[in-house]
């Protein structure tokens, strides 16, 4: 589907809220996928590479979408 809306990339980059939300969701999805598949998650922690075993992976809660419906 072709979205005809004009996107102001400069405004998105200045604000950064939607970019941060997209990155958080990507991290959440990657952690979930690793846990589901039984693969360790490799992270950078305290200046070194660390493998987190699948049974120790904590899946973060999804964050509310910026500009989405308010809850409250």
Buried (B, 14 or more C-beta within 10 A) or exposed (E): EEEEEEEEEEEEEEEEEBEEBEEBBEEBEEBEEBBEEEEBBEEEEEEEEEEBEBEEBEEEEEEEEEEEEEEE
